[in-house]
């Protein structure tokens, strides 16, 4: 028995000294979201950059839910805006059709397919079935693109779909040229309700942004 005791103690000490293996959880995926705009607005260069002068991208959507089998509709917005200044620029794209009776939002596959296939949309009012640009100037005046205006163009490139714990995203670069319009009072007539439409051009506009499902 005297020979066994030291071996038993030694074995106990040896086992107690074994390190425990720490289980490190896999890193949580995080989508990197960067936004900016650059272009000529009425001949002057406008540059808006995320985290500079309060600028950030406000990615939102509107939905028109209808009973099945009538398809519901979703329109998506990417608005480069600031908490410090009134100047902003927003692009909109719609509409995704989906079954609103079965799901509150388009499925991820429908969301992804819409943006990867709608790369050169037509201009439409309120982005109901295509693309729209809305510009707000430093005085708070709102200027909107017109489907009937010419010339105008738009293309979406660099489209990448990514997801993380906060949502599903379609990241893109949108390049466009168009005129935007607003109505102002017609001071040439005595009728205060009369108005005229004025315009300003946006040239070589490039918005790096995303839509969120």
C-alpha positions in Angstrom: 0.0 0.0 0.0 2.9 2.4 0.7 4.0 2.1 -2.9 0.5 2.8 -4.3 -0.2 6.0 -2.4 2.6 8.2 -3.9 1.5 7.1 -7.4 -2.1 7.9 -6.7 -1.2 11.4 -5.4 1.0 12.1 -8.3 -1.7 11.0 -10.7 -4.2 13.3 -9.0 -1.9 16.3 -9.2 -1.2 15.6 -12.9 -4.9 15.4 -13.8 -5.7 18.5 -11.9 -3.0 20.4 -13.9 -4.5 19.6 -17.3 -5.6 22.8 -19.1 -9.3 23.1 -20.1 -9.9 23.8 -23.8 -11.8 27.1 -24.3 -14.5 27.0 -26.9 -14.4 30.3 -28.9 -17.6 31.0 -30.8 -17.5 31.8 -34.5 -17.4 35.5 -35.2 -20.8 37.1 -35.9 -20.9 38.3 -39.6 -21.2 42.1 -39.9 -22.0 43.7 -43.2 -19.8 46.7 -44.0 -22.0 49.6 -45.2 -20.5 52.7 -46.8 -22.3 55.5 -48.5 -21.4 58.6 -50.5 -22.6 60.8 -53.3 -20.7 62.9 -55.8 -22.0 64.8 -58.9 -22.7 68.1 -60.5 -26.0 69.7 -59.3 -26.8 72.8 -61.4 -23.2 73.0 -62.5 -21.7 72.9 -59.0 -20.0 69.9 -57.6 -21.8 68.3 -54.6 -20.0 65.7 -52.5 -21.7 64.0 -49.6 -19.8 61.4 -47.5 -20.9 59.1 -44.7 -19.9 60.4 -41.3 -18.8 63.8 -42.7 -20.9 66.8 -41.6 -23.5 64.5 -40.1 -24.2 62.6 -43.4 -25.6 59.1 -43.3 -27.7 56.8 -45.5 -31.3 56.4 -44.5 -32.5 53.1 -46.2 -36.2 52.7 -46.0 -39.2 51.2 -47.9 -42.9 51.5 -48.4 -45.3 48.6 -48.8 -48.7 48.4 -50.4 -50.3 45.2 -48.9 -53.1 43.7 -50.9 -55.2 40.5 -50.3 -54.0 37.4 -52.2 -54.0 36.7 -55.1 -53.4 40.4 -55.9 -49.7 41.0 -55.5 -48.5 43.3 -52.8 -45.8 45.9 -53.7 -42.6 47.2 -52.0 -40.6 50.2 -53.1 -37.1 50.9 -51.7 -35.3 54.2 -50.9 -31.7 55.2 -50.3 -31.5 58.7 -49.0 -28.1 60.4 -48.4 -29.0 63.0 -45.7 -27.6 64.8 -42.8 -28.6 65.8 -39.3 -26.7 69.1 -39.7 -27.9 70.4 -43.1 -30.9 70.3 -45.4 -29.1 69.2 -48.5 -29.9 65.6 -49.4 -30.3 63.3 -52.4 -32.5 60.2 -52.6 -32.9 57.5 -55.2 -35.9 55.1 -55.2 -36.6 51.9 -57.0 -39.8 49.9 -57.2 -41.8 47.9 -57.1 -41.2 44.4 -56.0 -44.2 42.2 -56.2 -44.8 39.6 -53.4 -47.6 37.7 -51.6 -48.5 40.0 -48.7 -51.0 37.5 -47.3 -48.2 35.0 -46.7 -45.2 37.3 -45.8 -44.8 40.8 -44.5 -41.9 41.4 -46.8 -40.6 40.0 -50.1 -38.5 36.8 -49.6 -34.8 37.1 -49.7 -34.6 35.4 -53.1 -37.2 37.7 -54.5 -35.5 40.8 -53.0 -32.1 39.7 -54.4 -33.4 38.8 -57.9 -35.2 42.1 -58.3 -32.1 44.2 -57.7 -29.7 42.0 -59.7 -32.0 42.1 -62.7 -33.2 45.7 -62.5 -30.0 47.4 -63.4 -31.2 50.0 -66.0 -34.7 50.9 -64.9 -36.9 53.5 -66.5 -37.8 56.7 -64.7 -41.3 56.6 -63.2 -43.3 58.9 -60.9 -42.9 57.9 -57.2 -40.7 55.0 -58.4 -43.9 53.0 -58.8 -42.5 50.9 -61.6 -38.9 52.1 -61.9 -36.5 54.8 -60.7 -36.8 58.2 -59.2 -34.4 60.9 -57.9 -35.4 63.5 -55.3 -33.0 66.3 -54.4 -33.4 68.7 -51.5 -31.4 72.0 -51.7 -30.0 74.1 -48.9 -33.2 76.1 -48.5 -35.3 73.0 -48.1 -36.8 73.1 -51.6 -37.6 69.6 -53.0 -36.8 68.8 -56.6 -38.0 65.6 -58.3 -37.2 63.8 -61.5 -39.9 63.6 -64.2 -40.5 60.4 -66.3 -41.2 62.6 -69.4 -37.9 64.5 -69.2 -35.1 63.9 -71.7 -32.3 63.1 -71.8 -32.0 60.9 -68.6 -30.3 57.7 -67.8 -29.4 55.4 -64.8 -27.4 52.3 -64.3 -26.9 50.1 -61.2 -23.5 48.4 -60.9 -21.4 46.5 -58.3 -24.6 44.9 -56.8 -23.7 42.7 -53.8 -26.2 41.0 -51.5 -25.1 40.5 -47.9 -26.8 39.7 -44.6 -26.0 40.0 -40.9 -27.9 40.0 -37.7 -29.4 43.5 -38.4 -30.9 42.6 -41.8 -30.5 41.8 -45.5 -28.9 44.4 -47.8 -28.5 45.0 -51.5 -25.3 47.2 -51.9 -24.8 49.1 -55.1 -23.4 52.0 -57.0 -26.0 54.0 -58.9 -24.8 56.3 -61.7 -27.3 58.7 -63.3 -28.0 61.9 -65.2 -31.3 63.7 -65.2 -33.2 67.0 -64.6 -35.1 67.5 -61.4 -38.1 69.9 -61.1 -40.2 71.9 -58.7 -43.1 74.3 -59.0 -42.8 78.0 -58.0 -45.3 80.8 -57.9 -45.8 82.6 -61.3 -45.2 86.2 -60.4 -46.1 87.3 -63.9 -49.8 86.8 -63.2 -52.1 88.3 -60.6 -53.5 84.9 -59.7 -51.6 83.6 -56.6 -52.5 80.0 -57.5 -50.6 80.2 -60.8 -47.3 78.4 -60.9 -44.5 77.6 -63.2 -42.1 74.6 -63.3 -38.4 75.2 -63.1 -35.6 72.7 -63.4 -32.0 72.1 -62.6 -29.7 69.4 -64.0 -27.9 66.6 -62.1 -24.9 65.4 -64.1 -22.6 62.4 -63.5 -24.3 61.6 -60.2 -22.8 58.6 -58.5 -24.4 57.3 -55.3 -22.8 54.5 -53.4 -25.4 53.1 -51.1 -27.7 50.1 -50.3 -31.3 49.0 -50.0 -32.5 47.1 -47.0 -35.1 44.3 -47.2 
